[in-house]
Structure formats: C-alpha cells, structure tokens
C-alpha cells in the first residue's frame, strides 16, 4: 500500500494544509513485477503487471503495453470556503459590426442599469458573436469565454454556444423576435431557456421572424473542466 499525501501533489497553503484543488487532474500509473513459481518444475519467472487504464502507445503485437490512468478531484461545493467555490458569472454575446450587418445595443437603451446587450441582425447570414463573462458596464465587458454562432435564415434561426476550454455553461437563455425587447429579461413566447447544462456546447432553434431579428444571447458561465473533454497525455 502506498500513501501519497495530497500536499506532495498540490502543495500547501500558508497554514501548511493541502491546497483545495477542485477539478484538478491527478495522473498516475501503477506498476508491479510479479514473481511466478511454476508448480511443475519449481522454476521462478518474473512478469510485469500494470494497473488497468489507457495504453501509453497504440497497441501492436510488439508494442509496450504499459498503461496510465487519472482521477479528477470533485468537491462538494457546499463544503468549500466561499472563496474556493466554482466561479460563475453572467455572460452575454456581443457582435462586431460589419458594414451594418448587426448593431449592438447596451441594456441602458432599455433604461436599465444592468450590464448586458441585445443585438439587431439587419440581414440574413452567419454571425460569430463573442461571449463575454463578468462585465461591469457597457465600457467594461469582462472576459471573452467563448463564442455564439448564429445562422439567420428565412427558415429560422440557429443559435449555438461554444465555450473555451476551462469554462462551461450552467444556464443559457435566448430571445429571438422581430420586435426589439422592452426589458432585459423578456420572459415571453420569444424566449427559450436551458438549465443545469454543465457542458461547453448548447444550441437553440428559433422560428423564422422575417428579414430582421432581435437577439439576446445570455448565459451563466462557470470556470472548470468537463470530465469527458480532459485531454489524455501521450506519456506522464
């Protein structure tokens, strides 16, 4: 039995305690040399053994069959100090005006002090919007944490969220209408919402609204890795 202190992996804080490392990855490989005795002639042989996992190299009849594995540190959010909980923040899509194809409107246009944007799409086309997280006001929009891809056609509107690695979607909400919104959270028939997503990708399909459309692409984005998308190393 091997006991490896977490301090040896994650280091220690100023108080000498292991740093809480939620979502961190621990890569490991377990090897043993087994001594085997042949009961028929009492000869002794040694055979290598590896803990089950992923092969370091693609397997061929002559390749090394050594393996590695990993675990991710998952923490109960309710047990963590407030400063160490996963950081999530309100996020909004903002477009880049390209020859008048779209126009960004700050929520101040709706007589609101809340940070956020709605967008007017002036013609059919494919639009790539930046997803900003944690903005303060319309001059300080926070950090780009992904993109929102919009396909605006006469048949309908496809909205697809994709976050950068290291961020994931907790909630999303979209407003698509031929009419400009009158408040920051319209909450009517033109609004769709998804909750408890915990993925980097989410998408919506909205009905056709004519040759111009108003869009609000809102999300609650959190910092962290999605387990299925953790890259596997070629070696340790």
N, C-alpha and C positions, 0 to 999 in steps of 0.2 A: 504494500500500500504506500502510495506517495501522497503527501500532504503539502501542497504549494500554497503559501499564504497569498491572499489577494494583493497585499502590499507589494509583493515581489512582481506582480503583473502590472498593477495600475499605479504604483507609487503611493505615497501617503500625503495627507494634508498637513497643515501646520500643527495639528494636535497629535500627529503620529498615527492617525486612523487611516484605513484604506479609503481612497477617493471613491465616491459612488460613481460607477461607470455604466449607467443605464444605456442600453443599445450598443455598447462596445462589443467587439468580437474577440473571442479567445480561440486562437488556432492551436491545435495540438496533434501530436502523433504518438501512438503507444506501440512500443516495440519490445519483443522478448525473444531470447534464444532458448528454445526448448530442448532439453536433454531427453532423448528417447532410448529406451533399452529394448532390444529385440529379445522377446521371451524364448525364441527358439535357439539362438546361439549366444545369447548374453552380450552381443556386441552393442556398443553405445554410439549413437549418432546424434548430431545436433541439427535442429531445423529452426529457421527464423519464423517468427509469427508477428502479425500486425493487428492492431485493433481495427475493426471494420470501419470503412469510410470511403473516401474518394481517392482513386489512384493518382499518384503524382504525375504519371505519364500515361499516355494512351497505351492500352494493353496489346501486346503481340506475344507470340509464343516464346520469345526470348527476352521480353522486357522485364524490368524490375517491377515487382507487384506491391511495393511499399505504399502505404495509404496514410491519409491525414483526415482530420475532422475539425469541426468547430462548434462552439456554442455561443449564443448571444445572451448577454446579461439583460434580462427583462425585470423591470422593477414595478412594484405596486405603487402607482402614483400617490395613493393616499398615505403611504408610509414614508414618503420622501419629504425632506425640508422644502419649504416653498421655493427657495432659490434654485433647487435642483430638479424641479418638475419640468416636464417637456414644455418647451416654449411654443405656444401657438398664438397666432395673430391674424387679425382681419386683413384680407388681401383683395385687391381689385385689379381688373385688367385695364390697361391703358394702351391706346394705339398711337402709332406715328402717322401724322397727317401726310399723305402722299398725293399731292395735286388735288386736294379737296375730296378724296375718296371717303374720308371719315373725319369726324370732328369730336374731340373730347370735351365734355362738359363737367366741370367740378360740381360737387353737390351744393356749393354755395349758390349755384343758379337756381336751386330749389329752396333757397332761404334756410339752408341747414348749416350748422357748424360742424357736422360730422364729416370726416375725411372720406372721400370716395369719388367715383366718376361714373357717368353714363356716357355712352358713345352713340353717335348718329352715323349710320352707314348710308352713304348717299347713292350707292350703286351696287349692283351685283358683283361678286368677286370673292377671292380668297384673301383673308386678312390674318396676319400674325400679330397678336397683341402681347405685350409683356405683362406678367402677373407680378404686381408689387405687393410686398408684405410689410405691414407695420408702419404705414405712412402716418404723418402727423397733420399735415395740411397740404394744400394743393401745390405748394412750392417744395415740399419735402415728402416725397412719395415712398420713402423706405427703400427696401432691397428687392431686386428682381429675383424671384424664386422659381420662375417657370414661364411658360407661355400658354396663351389661349388661342387656339386655331379656329377660325370662323369661316365656314363655307356658306355664303349667302347667295341663294339661287331663287329662281321663280318657283321652284318646287318646295322650298322650305329652307330652314337654317340649321346647320350642324355646328355645334359648339363643343370643342374638345380641349379639356385642361390637361396639361402635362407639366409636372413639377421637375425641378432639377434634382439630381441625386443628393440625398441628405435632407430632403423635405418631402412631406406627403400631405395629401388632402384629408381633412377631417370632415368638413362640410362644404358644399357648394350650393350656389343659388344663381339662377339666371332669369333675367327679364328680357323678353323679346316682344316688340309690339310696333305697330305702325304709328302709335301715339307716344309722345315723349312722357316719361314718368313724371308724376306730380309730387312724389315723395321718395325718400331714399330706400324704403322697403315697401314696394308696391303691394305685394301680398295678394294679387288678384289672379284672374284666369291666365294672364300672360306670364306668370311666374312659376318656375319649377324649382324644386329643391331636393337634394340628396343629403342624408346624414350618415354618420358612422362609416365613412368610406374607407379610411385607412389604406389608401393606395395612392400611387403617383399619377394615375390617369382616371379621368371621369369625362363623360360626354352626355350631351343632350341633343335631341332633335325637336325643333320647334316648327310649327305650321307656317306656311307661306304668309307673308304680311304685305306683299306689294313690292314696289321698286325701291323703297327706302325703309330702313328699320332702325329702331332704337334698342340699345342693348345695355344691360347691366350684367357684368360677369363678376360675381362676388365669391369669395372662398374663405374658409378658415384653414390656414396652412400651419402645419407643425414641423418642427425640426426633428429629424430622426430617420432611420433606415427602415425600409421594408424588408423583412427577412428573406423573402423569395428572390430579392434582387441583390443580395450581398455577393460581390464578386469572389470567386474561388481563386486562390493563388496557384501558380504552377509549381511552386515549392515554398517551403517555410523559410 
